[in-house]
Structure formats: C-alpha cells, structure tokens
Amino acid sequence: MEWDVVIKNGTLVTPNESFKANIYIKDGKIAAISDQPLEGEAKKETDATGQYVLPGLIDVHVHSRDPGPTYKEDFFTSTQAAAAGGITTIFDMPNTTPPTRDAASFKAQVENLTPKAHVDFGIWGIALGPMNNANLPDLHEAGVIGFKYFWGYAVNKNTFQLTYNYKPGMTDVLPPLSDGEVYEIFQNVAKTGNVVAIHGEDSSLIQTLTEQVKKSGRTDYDALVESRPNLAEEVTVQMGATFSRASGARLHVLHVTTAEAADAIRRAKAQGAPVSAETCPHYLFLSNEDYSKVGPVMKIYPLVKYEKDKQKLWEAINDGTITIVSSDHAPHTLEEKAGSLWEIPAGMPGTETMAPLMLNAVNEGKLTLQKLTALMAENPAKRFGIYPQKGSLEVGTDADITIVDMNKETVIKAKNLHSKSKVTAYDGWAIKGVPIETIVRGETVMKNGEIVHAPMGTVVKPNK
C-alpha cells in the first residue's frame, strides 16, 4: 500500500477520548488509524510528536461579502483567513449581493466561490418570508446548509437586500414581517428538515430604545448597550424557541450574548424544542468593561454585553446549553470603523483568531480540548447534517484535520491577519496554543501560519 499522507506520533482528540495513533490518508480520505506502524510507503509524512490532531474545525458563521462589498473581504481572503486559523470548513452567510434566495442563486454562488476557496464550504440560504417561501424546497434540494432569517429586518422588494432602519413611507422597502409571517417561515423550513437560524434581536424594541437613549446625547458604549439591551435578545429567543416547538422547525440561535438568552435556550431544550445555539469568542473574552481599551472595533451586533453575561455563557458551554462556537466573521475597513459609535458599522474579522483564542482558553482551564473539539468540529457537523464526512476522525471520511501545538506561544497582530480587513479587538493579545497545520481532504493548506496551497475547496451539502 502506498499512502498519500501519514500523520504519525500525534495525540488524536475527539469529544470522547484522546489517544496516540497514526493517521493514514489515501485519495483525500482517512484510510486507516493505528497505534502501530502499518506497512507501506508514504508520499508525505507529518511528524506530530507532542502535538494534538483534531478533526478539521468548522466555522458555521462567516460573512465573506462575496459577491457584494468585496473591497473589505472576498472569498479568497476569507478562506485564507479560515485556513490560517485552523478551520477546514466554513458556512458562508447569505446576505450577499444578491442574496442566496433560490436554486438559481445557489448555483451561481457555488460557481462564484469554488475557484476562490482555500477550504471547503457550505452555503446558507436566506428566508425572506412571502418573498421566497415558495423557493425554500428548491433551495433545500439544491443543498443549502440551512436557512437564515434576519429577525425584524425590512427587505428591499427589488434587490432583496436587508434594511435595518425601516421607516414608514419607504416605497421600495417592505416592512419587517409580522409574527404570523415569521411563524410561516418556521412552518415552511420544518417541511424541508433544514435548520432555520435567527439573528436574535427584536428590532422594534431596539428602534424605540435607540430613539430614547439618543435623546440624552450620550455617545459612550454603555449607552449603545442600553439601546440594544439583553431584553432585545431574550424576547426574540423566547419567541423563536416557542415557534420551533410549535412548528417542529429545527432552530439554531446565532451568536448568543446574554445570560437571559442562555436561560431561555436551556428551558426550551428541557421542554423538547429542537433548538441549538452558538456563541462567539468576542462574547466569551470581552465585556463592556473592555471598550475603554479596545475602542470602536469592538462594535458588533449583537453587542458585547456585561461581565455577568460572559460568565454565564461559559457556564452554558460547559453544561451543554450552547453547543457550537462560531466566529461571526464580519469584516469592515479601519476607515469604516472610525467615527460616531452610533453610526459606524458593526462587525470584525474572527475566523482566523477563533481557534487560537479557544485553545488559549483550554490552557487557562476554561474548557477541555475534548470540549473544544465538540464545539468546533463534531457538534456543528452533526447539527447541520455533514457528519461524519466532516467533524470526525473516522476511517472513510474526508481527511480534514487540524493539528495544534498547545505549547506554542504567539501574539495576535492585526497587521498579520489574512483577511483584507485588519480590524480586530485582539491586537496584541498573547496566546498559548495555536493551529500549526490545516489539512483539507488530505491536502495541507496551512503550515505554521503560512498558506501553502492554491484554492482547492469544494461545496459541502447536508446528508439527505
């Protein structure tokens, strides 16, 4: 037997166990796993002595902006950033130009993204309510990873672009959906078996509170939080969980930020609702108290909240309420992030820094490496129907592997990010524990922080 790749002497990590073994790769698949050397020559060997070999990490929440405002990111650079951060598969969000709203736009997006992809990728479809309810079955058949509903957003009826600040009288913009129309989305998605994901903030409440707070003239970060408070997330998550239970739709709550939302998700699960949830590193490592040091780059929707929320999110991770960690990678330029806190856009890159931050948290004792593997590999793969092809170390599956050195120390530097955007809240953060090799279907894409392979990613679709 001639093996394409042998990864030898590493410690393999799954959510359930860690053990020393060699991985043998052939034709892009894991062909064998053995704690003893197997016969045969290898075209390439990787010595992982002293290192940990994880299933390829997955980022389920990435905004690559392609097609769209690609001056601040495109799929070539976002997937480079992902690979540099140890990510082997990303799920790209549908708020592109145009959005992925029907089978034709899905096909066009696959054709657009594939030549640029350094890692494998899934594509989210958008749920707009009556404007595209009839398209959901075809989108499901085409292979979307799930449907995203941007709760409370208005939609331009000509371009299908989202509009957050709806004002009565807008001629080309349809107002946010009614509760009944949202419930109909849940019903329609339930018929497909896909996941429906929500951005959990009540826009009507936010608009009212924003007007109230702005009247005070305050421009501090806490004023911004008061305009988009914990309550805005809590009420939306509760409604989404109720709709999920009633319709049978598999709900995924995106970027959970608050203790109240975590409690609501915990209750919903206890009541049998088919609900899952993710949070992001910025909610686990930052709070409003960090704004004085980090500044406007920290503005992200939903907002980073309070220290008490950060602690409750860690509890929710460790008790299984929150089962996925994602990046919500959302790049903007430095110029765009300069200006009035009320007016600048929300978001920053995150797919490259996510795994290093979480590995550092393992070294700090906040979670185990096995728990990290569940949160960033097995759980997302299972939830979105791509397991065991992705997210596992099983014979016969895609040889997607992330090798990490838990003793390696580095400093995150904004200027070194592979994203077009060099905006990060973590510039200057000291890290211990980093991905040192990213392998996608047997091909090394990143080695020691450098991209070493041309684009070779392909679309991933849920199991039927």
Salt bridges, closest charged atoms under 4 A:
ASP4 OD1 - LYS43 NZ 3.41
GLU45 OE1 - LYS8 NZ 2.89
ASP66 OD2 - LYS116 NZ 2.93
GLU73 OE2 - HIS329 NE2 2.73
ASP74 OD2 - LYS420 NZ 3.00
ASP102 OD2 - ARG101 NH1 3.52
ASP120 OD2 - LYS390 NZ 2.55
ASP120 OD1 - ARG441 NH2 2.78
GLU141 OE2 - HIS140 NE2 3.87
GLU201 OE1 - HIS199 NE2 2.80
GLU201 OE1 - ARG228 NH2 2.96
ASP220 OD2 - ARG218 NH2 2.95
GLU226 OE1 - ARG218 NH1 3.02
GLU260 OE2 - LYS308 NZ 3.58
ASP263 OD1 - ARG266 NH1 2.79
GLU278 OE2 - HIS61 ND1 2.83
GLU278 OE1 - HIS252 NE2 2.77
ASP290 OD1 - LYS293 NZ 3.26
GLU307 OE2 - LYS310 NZ 3.29
ASP309 OD1 - LYS308 NZ 3.22
GLU315 OE1 - LYS312 NZ 3.60
ASP319 OD2 - ARG266 NH2 2.98
ASP328 OD1 - HIS61 NE2 3.01
ASP328 OD1 - HIS63 NE2 3.23
GLU336 OE2 - LYS72 NZ 3.35
GLU336 OE1 - HIS332 ND1 3.80
GLU343 OE2 - LYS214 NZ 3.76
GLU352 OE2 - HIS418 ND1 2.91
GLU364 OE1 - LYS366 NZ 2.79
GLU378 OE2 - LYS382 NZ 2.99
ASP398 OD1 - LYS29 NZ 2.58
ASP398 OD2 - LYS390 NZ 2.88
ASP400 OD2 - LYS390 NZ 2.66
GLU437 OE2 - LYS44 NZ 3.67
GLU437 OE1 - LYS447 NZ 2.88
GLU443 OE1 - HIS453 NE2 3.32
